Amino acid sequence: MRAHRVDRPADLDTVRDSYDRVADNYADMVRTTGMGDIRRHPWLKASIDAFADTVDGLGPVLDVGCGPGTVTAYLAERGLDVSGVDLSPRMIENARRLHPECRFSVSSATELDLAEGSLGGVLGWWSLFNLPRGILPQVLSLFARSLRPGGHFITGTHAGEEDVARTEAYGGVPVRWTTHRWQPERLVGLIERAGLETVAELRLPADEFSGPGIVVMARRPA
């Protein structure tokens, strides 16, 4: 049984083009500064390690919005059957170049065609904040249905109340996207209404790379 598709964001092509423009700079910044490298952030690494331990042996894992593949590759090193998808073809080119041992493909979170109960784990690791507020619940429901009973979902995103319209990013490259920031309680509520049970929640202060953040891990009831 296939999971239902979700609505297509009106600005999907614009966001995709923007990430294509910044992809090379972003991949280089990850390599040279450690931005996005969980090995340099003990709390984020602990969160991903806990997720990896929990989903090990449950089935395939999908990293949605994988960017240049840093977390995908880390989970592969942990022995998981993991693959990554990203809406930006240029991001995927970088991911394949940097991590040729991993599997990557081009797709948006709103374009996935996932069979119900087909995955042991799903990540939306700082990759869902561009989704409009009316579409994120649909994507979360898609993820929930795609998980096997006992499978886990983990997400990290920007915390706050106001949306931020970005016009440049990662070295001053012109972009057009909106960063939707979420209050932790609202995000947890959306995840639970999608049919998942919250397992853990981590709130993070601002650091040198980003503002305040939140990590949530949840499971599909067995």
Backbone as CSV, one residue per row, in Angstrom:
resi,resn,N_x,N_y,N_z,CA_x,CA_y,CA_z,C_x,C_y,C_z
1,MET,0.849,-1.197,0.000,0.000,0.000,0.000,0.883,1.244,0.000
2,ARG,0.647,2.147,-0.936,1.454,3.351,-1.020,0.904,4.425,-0.088
3,ALA,1.811,5.189,0.517,1.390,6.308,1.351,0.877,7.439,0.468
4,HIS,-0.031,8.231,0.994,-0.595,9.339,0.233,0.472,10.395,-0.040
5,ARG,0.398,10.985,-1.219,1.276,12.112,-1.531,0.762,13.370,-0.826
6,VAL,1.630,14.369,-0.751,1.270,15.614,-0.089,1.229,16.734,-1.120
7,ASP,0.675,17.879,-0.724,0.571,19.019,-1.621,1.960,19.525,-2.009
8,ARG,2.034,20.054,-3.209,3.298,20.606,-3.692,3.402,22.070,-3.269
9,PRO,4.467,22.451,-2.567,4.620,23.862,-2.193,4.702,24.755,-3.428
10,ALA,4.074,25.918,-3.359,4.057,26.827,-4.502,5.456,27.310,-4.865
11,ASP,6.359,27.369,-3.870,7.698,27.898,-4.120,8.747,26.798,-4.252
12,LEU,8.322,25.563,-4.499,9.271,24.445,-4.509,10.393,24.664,-5.520
13,ASP,10.057,25.090,-6.735,11.092,25.276,-7.761,12.058,26.390,-7.377
14,THR,11.534,27.450,-6.769,12.392,28.556,-6.333,13.354,28.102,-5.251
15,VAL,12.843,27.335,-4.283,13.692,26.825,-3.209,14.739,25.867,-3.775
16,ARG,14.327,24.998,-4.682,15.271,24.061,-5.301,16.394,24.820,-6.022
17,ASP,16.034,25.841,-6.799,17.044,26.626,-7.516,17.991,27.324,-6.540
18,SER,17.448,27.819,-5.435,18.278,28.500,-4.445,19.299,27.545,-3.837
19,TYR,18.859,26.338,-3.489,19.802,25.379,-2.909,20.817,24.886,-3.930
20,ASP,20.431,24.817,-5.196,21.420,24.506,-6.230,22.531,25.553,-6.252
21,ARG,22.151,26.830,-6.075,23.148,27.907,-6.131,24.107,27.861,-4.944
22,VAL,23.613,27.473,-3.773,24.479,27.488,-2.585,25.153,26.151,-2.324
23,ALA,24.825,25.125,-3.088,25.263,23.764,-2.765,26.781,23.645,-2.652
24,ASP,27.507,24.213,-3.600,28.962,24.079,-3.570,29.562,24.800,-2.366
25,ASN,29.081,26.020,-2.104,29.567,26.755,-0.938,29.235,26.028,0.358
26,TYR,28.009,25.498,0.432,27.590,24.802,1.650,28.461,23.577,1.895
27,ALA,28.680,22.773,0.856,29.508,21.580,1.002,30.923,21.952,1.430
28,ASP,31.454,23.051,0.878,32.797,23.483,1.244,32.840,23.979,2.683
29,MET,31.787,24.681,3.130,31.744,25.161,4.513,31.646,24.009,5.497
30,VAL,30.891,22.973,5.143,30.832,21.787,6.002,32.219,21.171,6.140
31,ARG,32.941,21.113,5.021,34.264,20.482,5.023,35.281,21.310,5.785
32,THR,35.232,22.639,5.659,36.299,23.484,6.200,36.004,24.046,7.583
33,THR,34.723,24.202,7.926,34.389,24.819,9.212,33.742,23.857,10.193
34,GLY,33.281,22.710,9.710,32.592,21.786,10.601,31.117,22.071,10.743
35,MET,30.611,23.095,10.041,29.180,23.373,10.076,28.420,22.147,9.595
36,GLY,27.462,21.689,10.390,26.668,20.533,10.005,27.330,19.203,10.313
37,ASP,28.561,19.226,10.816,29.250,17.986,11.159,28.909,17.624,12.601
38,ILE,28.094,16.604,12.784,27.634,16.270,14.138,28.774,15.800,15.031
39,ARG,29.878,15.359,14.435,31.009,14.919,15.256,31.565,16.061,16.097
40,ARG,31.330,17.303,15.668,31.856,18.463,16.391,30.835,19.067,17.354
41,HIS,29.676,18.443,17.451,28.642,18.944,18.351,28.162,17.773,19.207
42,PRO,28.622,17.673,20.455,28.349,16.468,21.249,26.871,16.161,21.452
43,TRP,26.029,17.191,21.595,24.608,16.919,21.825,23.931,16.416,20.562
44,LEU,24.286,16.982,19.415,23.703,16.494,18.163,24.207,15.097,17.847
45,LYS,25.484,14.851,18.093,26.022,13.514,17.873,25.326,12.501,18.782
46,ALA,25.107,12.881,20.028,24.417,11.967,20.945,23.009,11.658,20.457
47,SER,22.333,12.668,19.890,20.979,12.456,19.381,20.984,11.481,18.206
48,ILE,21.909,11.701,17.256,21.984,10.825,16.094,22.435,9.421,16.505
49,ASP,23.349,9.331,17.465,23.773,8.017,17.944,22.618,7.265,18.588
50,ALA,21.808,7.971,19.369,20.654,7.325,19.990,19.671,6.839,18.932
51,PHE,19.452,7.662,17.904,18.583,7.255,16.802,19.143,6.017,16.112
52,ALA,20.446,6.025,15.823,21.073,4.892,15.132,20.954,3.617,15.949
53,ASP,21.200,3.707,17.243,21.083,2.527,18.094,19.654,1.997,18.111
54,THR,18.691,2.906,18.095,17.292,2.517,18.208,16.773,1.848,16.951
55,VAL,17.170,2.346,15.773,16.618,1.819,14.521,17.464,0.692,13.940
56,ASP,18.611,0.410,14.528,19.477,-0.648,14.017,18.711,-1.971,13.966
57,GLY,18.642,-2.573,12.789,17.964,-3.847,12.627,16.485,-3.749,12.304
58,LEU,15.936,-2.518,12.277,14.506,-2.364,12.009,14.182,-2.266,10.522
59,GLY,15.197,-2.035,9.687,14.943,-1.909,8.256,15.606,-0.681,7.682
60,PRO,15.333,-0.363,6.420,15.972,0.774,5.763,15.690,2.093,6.480
61,VAL,16.652,3.007,6.362,16.546,4.343,6.955,16.684,5.358,5.825
62,LEU,15.848,6.389,5.852,15.866,7.421,4.820,16.187,8.775,5.439
63,ASP,17.227,9.416,4.910,17.641,10.756,5.340,17.058,11.756,4.342
64,VAL,15.988,12.438,4.742,15.250,13.334,3.850,15.816,14.746,3.979
65,GLY,16.282,15.289,2.860,16.947,16.586,2.888,18.385,16.414,3.341
66,CYS,19.083,15.471,2.728,20.408,15.054,3.199,21.508,16.049,2.885
67,GLY,21.249,17.032,2.002,22.298,17.970,1.641,23.503,17.246,1.065
68,PRO,24.720,17.604,1.482,25.911,16.945,0.942,26.212,15.594,1.577
69,GLY,25.262,15.054,2.346,25.359,13.670,2.778,26.153,13.396,4.032
70,THR,26.434,14.416,4.838,27.280,14.235,6.010,26.675,13.249,7.005
71,VAL,25.401,13.453,7.357,24.756,12.578,8.340,24.465,11.212,7.733
72,THR,24.079,11.182,6.464,23.858,9.903,5.795,25.108,9.036,5.893
73,ALA,26.258,9.624,5.590,27.515,8.870,5.621,27.848,8.419,7.036
74,TYR,27.571,9.271,8.014,27.842,8.884,9.400,27.002,7.671,9.797
75,LEU,25.721,7.679,9.420,24.865,6.545,9.748,25.294,5.286,8.999
76,ALA,25.774,5.447,7.775,26.292,4.297,7.038,27.507,3.710,7.749
77,GLU,28.369,4.578,8.280,29.524,4.107,9.045,29.078,3.332,10.283
78,ARG,27.928,3.709,10.826,27.376,2.995,11.982,26.756,1.657,11.586
79,GLY,26.729,1.338,10.299,26.235,0.052,9.857,24.782,0.015,9.439
80,LEU,24.130,1.187,9.347,22.725,1.211,8.962,22.560,1.109,7.451
81,ASP,21.442,0.554,7.035,21.047,0.522,5.620,20.349,1.841,5.324
82,VAL,21.138,2.861,4.999,20.630,4.227,4.905,20.856,4.782,3.511
83,SER,19.926,5.595,3.058,20.070,6.335,1.808,19.606,7.767,2.051
84,GLY,20.034,8.666,1.167,19.690,10.072,1.324,18.993,10.629,0.103
85,VAL,18.067,11.559,0.329,17.412,12.273,-0.764,17.475,13.760,-0.469
86,ASP,17.510,14.557,-1.527,17.486,16.009,-1.384,16.817,16.602,-2.611
87,LEU,16.124,17.718,-2.427,15.440,18.346,-3.554,16.399,18.986,-4.538
88,SER,17.634,19.268,-4.115,18.605,19.968,-4.956,19.497,18.981,-5.701
89,PRO,19.423,18.950,-7.028,20.332,18.076,-7.774,21.809,18.376,-7.501
90,ARG,22.139,19.653,-7.316,23.539,19.992,-7.067,23.993,19.494,-5.695
91,MET,23.115,19.544,-4.688,23.461,18.967,-3.387,23.748,17.483,-3.536
92,ILE,22.925,16.787,-4.312,23.128,15.353,-4.495,24.425,15.075,-5.251
93,GLU,24.784,15.922,-6.213,26.068,15.763,-6.884,27.215,15.855,-5.876
94,ASN,27.127,16.813,-4.960,28.156,16.938,-3.932,28.159,15.728,-3.003
95,ALA,26.976,15.264,-2.622,26.897,14.102,-1.735,27.536,12.873,-2.376
96,ARG,27.246,12.665,-3.654,27.824,11.503,-4.344,29.333,11.630,-4.501
97,ARG,29.803,12.872,-4.700,31.248,13.085,-4.837,31.969,12.859,-3.509
98,LEU,31.382,13.349,-2.431,32.028,13.270,-1.120,31.872,11.904,-0.469
99,HIS,30.769,11.213,-0.785,30.484,9.940,-0.120,30.038,8.906,-1.159
100,PRO,30.941,8.501,-2.024,30.566,7.599,-3.117,30.096,6.230,-2.646
101,GLU,30.365,5.897,-1.394,29.940,4.601,-0.872,28.451,4.584,-0.489
102,CYS,27.800,5.743,-0.492,26.403,5.851,-0.066,25.463,6.006,-1.261
103,ARG,24.186,5.789,-1.023,23.155,5.914,-2.045,22.401,7.228,-1.864
104,PHE,22.313,8.012,-2.942,21.627,9.297,-2.906,20.750,9.439,-4.143
105,SER,19.640,10.169,-3.994,18.782,10.465,-5.132,18.113,11.819,-4.918
106,VAL,17.592,12.379,-6.006,16.966,13.700,-5.977,15.476,13.548,-5.719
107,SER,14.979,14.197,-4.668,13.545,14.224,-4.390,13.283,15.198,-3.257
108,SER,12.144,15.850,-3.313,11.681,16.697,-2.224,10.924,15.852,-1.204
109,ALA,10.848,16.333,0.023,10.031,15.667,1.045,8.585,15.553,0.610
110,THR,8.146,16.448,-0.270,6.758,16.428,-0.733,6.565,15.580,-1.978
111,GLU,7.630,15.014,-2.518,7.554,14.229,-3.747,7.810,12.745,-3.518
112,LEU,8.026,12.341,-2.281,8.380,10.962,-1.978,7.189,10.035,-2.174
113,ASP,7.463,8.874,-2.712,6.447,7.839,-2.891,6.864,6.653,-2.030
114,LEU,6.404,6.642,-0.781,6.865,5.662,0.193,5.754,4.672,0.512
115,ALA,6.104,3.406,0.509,5.144,2.379,0.882,4.915,2.401,2.394
116,GLU,3.707,2.119,2.796,3.389,2.101,4.221,4.194,1.006,4.912
117,GLY,4.776,1.368,6.062,5.520,0.407,6.859,6.793,-0.097,6.224
118,SER,7.385,0.706,5.332,8.549,0.231,4.583,9.882,0.620,5.205
119,LEU,9.901,1.492,6.189,11.148,2.033,6.729,11.285,1.763,8.221
120,GLY,12.519,1.552,8.640,12.796,1.448,10.062,13.059,2.789,10.710
121,GLY,13.469,3.772,9.897,13.757,5.090,10.436,13.707,6.157,9.360
122,VAL,13.361,7.369,9.755,13.330,8.530,8.872,13.964,9.707,9.606
123,LEU,14.793,10.461,8.885,15.364,11.692,9.419,14.862,12.884,8.621
124,GLY,14.559,13.961,9.337,14.353,15.275,8.740,15.278,16.229,9.475
125,TRP,16.572,16.105,9.209,17.619,16.724,10.039,17.955,18.119,9.529
126,TRP,17.356,19.137,10.160,17.492,20.531,9.727,17.216,20.651,8.226
127,SER,16.147,19.993,7.783,15.832,19.972,6.352,14.364,20.238,6.064
128,LEU,13.538,20.409,7.097,12.101,20.578,6.893,11.633,22.004,7.147
129,PHE,12.541,22.902,7.490,12.128,24.240,7.901,11.659,25.114,6.745
130,ASN,11.934,24.702,5.502,11.414,25.464,4.358,9.990,25.071,3.993
131,LEU,9.459,24.003,4.578,8.104,23.573,4.251,7.082,24.541,4.834
132,PRO,6.118,24.995,4.030,5.061,25.868,4.558,4.348,25.218,5.732
133,ARG,3.829,26.049,6.618,3.227,25.534,7.851,2.029,24.628,7.584
134,GLY,1.339,24.841,6.471,0.206,23.983,6.157,0.594,22.664,5.533
135,ILE,1.850,22.553,5.088,2.305,21.336,4.411,3.120,20.435,5.332
136,LEU,3.820,20.999,6.303,4.602,20.170,7.216,3.770,19.063,7.866
137,PRO,2.545,19.320,8.346,1.773,18.210,8.934,1.522,17.074,7.950
138,GLN,1.330,17.389,6.669,1.135,16.342,5.676,2.396,15.494,5.514
139,VAL,3.549,16.151,5.517,4.814,15.433,5.384,5.052,14.551,6.608
140,LEU,4.756,15.061,7.784,4.915,14.263,8.995,4.015,13.033,8.976
141,SER,2.802,13.190,8.476,1.905,12.045,8.350,2.446,11.026,7.355
142,LEU,3.041,11.512,6.256,3.673,10.624,5.282,4.785,9.822,5.943
143,PHE,5.628,10.502,6.718,6.717,9.814,7.401,6.169,8.780,8.386
144,ALA,5.148,9.170,9.149,4.594,8.255,10.150,4.070,6.982,9.500
145,ARG,3.362,7.107,8.389,2.823,5.934,7.711,3.914,5.075,7.098
146,SER,5.018,5.699,6.692,6.089,4.943,6.041,6.902,4.113,7.036
147,LEU,6.790,4.414,8.324,7.547,3.683,9.334,6.876,2.366,9.680
148,ARG,7.700,1.374,9.933,7.193,0.129,10.485,6.802,0.368,11.946
149,PRO,5.885,-0.411,12.490,5.618,-0.313,13.936,6.919,-0.456,14.728
150,GLY,7.172,0.495,15.602,8.426,0.529,16.343,9.518,1.328,15.665
151,GLY,9.289,1.739,14.397,10.256,2.569,13.699,10.294,3.974,14.268
152,HIS,11.400,4.670,14.041,11.603,5.980,14.657,11.840,7.087,13.630
153,PHE,11.407,8.275,14.008,11.611,9.509,13.251,12.394,10.469,14.122
154,ILE,13.383,11.141,13.525,14.099,12.187,14.244,14.167,13.424,13.372
155,THR,13.976,14.577,14.002,14.057,15.844,13.287,14.797,16.861,14.127
156,GLY,15.514,17.735,13.475,16.110,18.891,14.114,15.747,20.109,13.287
157,THR,15.418,21.212,13.953,15.023,22.398,13.200,15.234,23.652,14.034
158,HIS,14.998,24.787,13.412,15.174,26.077,14.068,13.989,26.368,14.985
159,ALA,14.277,26.812,16.199,13.242,27.122,17.175,12.997,28.623,17.223
160,GLY,11.747,28.992,17.457,11.383,30.404,17.545,9.965,30.623,17.095
161,GLU,9.566,31.878,17.009,8.187,32.215,16.671,8.048,32.812,15.278
162,GLU,9.041,33.540,14.810,8.890,34.289,13.571,9.533,33.555,12.402
163,ASP,8.901,33.689,11.233,9.505,33.182,10.012,10.542,34.192,9.509
164,VAL,11.556,33.686,8.828,12.630,34.536,8.326,12.735,34.359,6.818
165,ALA,12.555,35.446,6.068,12.707,35.408,4.606,14.173,35.617,4.276
166,ARG,14.796,34.605,3.685,16.219,34.684,3.359,16.394,35.179,1.929
167,THR,17.324,36.101,1.758,17.655,36.597,0.424,19.103,36.308,0.047
168,GLU,19.909,35.881,1.028,21.260,35.430,0.732,21.672,34.423,1.798
169,ALA,22.620,33.541,1.443,23.037,32.503,2.381,24.390,31.939,1.965
170,TYR,25.101,31.398,2.946,26.321,30.634,2.717,27.290,31.343,1.780
171,GLY,27.827,32.457,2.284,28.810,33.201,1.513,28.216,34.301,0.668
172,GLY,26.997,34.732,0.987,26.383,35.838,0.266,25.740,35.468,-1.052
173,VAL,25.479,34.187,-1.274,24.838,33.749,-2.519,23.362,34.158,-2.488
174,PRO,22.842,34.781,-3.558,21.421,35.164,-3.571,20.511,33.938,-3.518
175,VAL,19.534,33.965,-2.611,18.560,32.887,-2.486,17.177,33.483,-2.248
176,ARG,16.184,32.630,-2.378,14.812,33.011,-2.026,14.157,31.815,-1.360
177,TRP,14.137,31.860,-0.034,13.378,30.855,0.716,12.988,31.421,2.070
178,THR,12.022,30.789,2.699,11.567,31.181,4.022,11.945,30.106,5.021
179,THR,12.587,30.521,6.102,12.873,29.623,7.211,11.723,29.722,8.205
180,HIS,10.974,28.637,8.334,9.859,28.592,9.280,10.379,28.061,10.608
181,ARG,10.355,28.929,11.622,10.815,28.523,12.949,9.617,28.062,13.773
182,TRP,9.851,27.052,14.606,8.762,26.422,15.350,8.993,26.494,16.855
183,GLN,7.934,26.827,17.589,7.972,26.663,19.027,8.005,25.170,19.332
184,PRO,8.842,24.722,20.271,8.956,23.289,20.540,7.619,22.599,20.803
185,GLU,6.753,23.246,21.578,5.477,22.606,21.910,4.617,22.396,20.667
186,ARG,4.632,23.353,19.761,3.833,23.220,18.540,4.384,22.118,17.647
187,LEU,5.710,22.053,17.529,6.305,21.021,16.694,6.007,19.634,17.256
188,VAL,6.170,19.468,18.546,5.869,18.178,19.167,4.400,17.816,18.960
189,GLY,3.516,18.809,19.068,2.094,18.552,18.840,1.818,18.070,17.428
190,LEU,2.471,18.671,16.430,2.291,18.235,15.049,2.765,16.795,14.853
191,ILE,3.903,16.481,15.439,4.453,15.130,15.309,3.509,14.111,15.939
192,GLU,2.972,14.429,17.080,2.076,13.488,17.749,0.751,13.366,17.024
193,ARG,0.255,14.454,16.451,-1.002,14.367,15.681,-0.800,13.574,14.388
194,ALA,0.425,13.476,13.925,0.705,12.661,12.746,0.650,11.170,13.054
195,GLY,0.581,10.819,14.346,0.459,9.415,14.726,1.691,8.835,15.373
196,LEU,2.619,9.678,15.795,3.848,9.218,16.425,3.858,9.547,17.914
197,GLU,4.619,8.781,18.670,4.783,9.008,20.104,6.155,9.634,20.358
198,THR,6.184,10.755,21.054,7.452,11.414,21.353,8.280,10.561,22.299
199,VAL,9.539,10.379,21.953,10.467,9.607,22.768,11.418,10.530,23.529
200,ALA,11.905,11.567,22.848,12.872,12.472,23.471,12.802,13.831,22.803
201,GLU,13.157,14.848,23.563,13.172,16.221,23.056,14.407,16.920,23.606
202,LEU,15.121,17.623,22.739,16.328,18.345,23.126,16.229,19.771,22.621
203,ARG,16.405,20.721,23.519,16.382,22.140,23.138,17.806,22.685,23.201
204,LEU,18.196,23.372,22.130,19.568,23.821,21.980,19.649,25.340,21.922
205,PRO,20.635,25.946,22.582,20.829,27.393,22.471,21.460,27.736,21.136
206,ALA,21.476,29.020,20.829,22.163,29.477,19.620,23.651,29.175,19.728
207,ASP,24.273,28.913,18.563,25.721,28.715,18.542,26.317,29.532,17.405
208,GLU,27.561,29.258,17.041,28.247,30.073,16.030,27.660,29.909,14.642
209,PHE,26.893,28.842,14.414,26.362,28.569,13.093,24.878,28.869,12.958
210,SER,24.143,28.875,14.058,22.691,28.926,13.948,22.080,29.497,15.211
211,GLY,20.784,29.838,15.117,20.035,30.275,16.276,19.581,29.083,17.099
212,PRO,18.668,29.299,18.058,18.183,28.200,18.892,17.580,27.083,18.047
213,GLY,17.702,25.864,18.538,17.189,24.720,17.796,16.464,23.739,18.691
214,ILE,15.786,22.801,18.064,15.107,21.740,18.796,15.292,20.430,18.039
215,VAL,15.543,19.369,18.777,15.605,18.016,18.224,14.499,17.206,18.879
216,VAL,13.739,16.486,18.076,12.667,15.626,18.577,12.822,14.240,17.961
217,MET,12.746,13.214,18.789,12.700,11.836,18.289,11.372,11.224,18.715
218,ALA,10.736,10.515,17.782,9.421,9.922,18.015,9.355,8.560,17.360
219,ARG,8.394,7.743,17.767,8.280,6.398,17.246,6.857,6.116,16.796
220,ARG,6.741,5.222,15.813,5.418,4.730,15.441,5.035,3.633,16.425
221,PRO,3.872,3.748,17.051,3.498,2.738,18.053,3.512,1.334,17.463
222,ALA,3.984,0.381,18.260,4.050,-1.019,17.831,2.643,-1.619,17.789
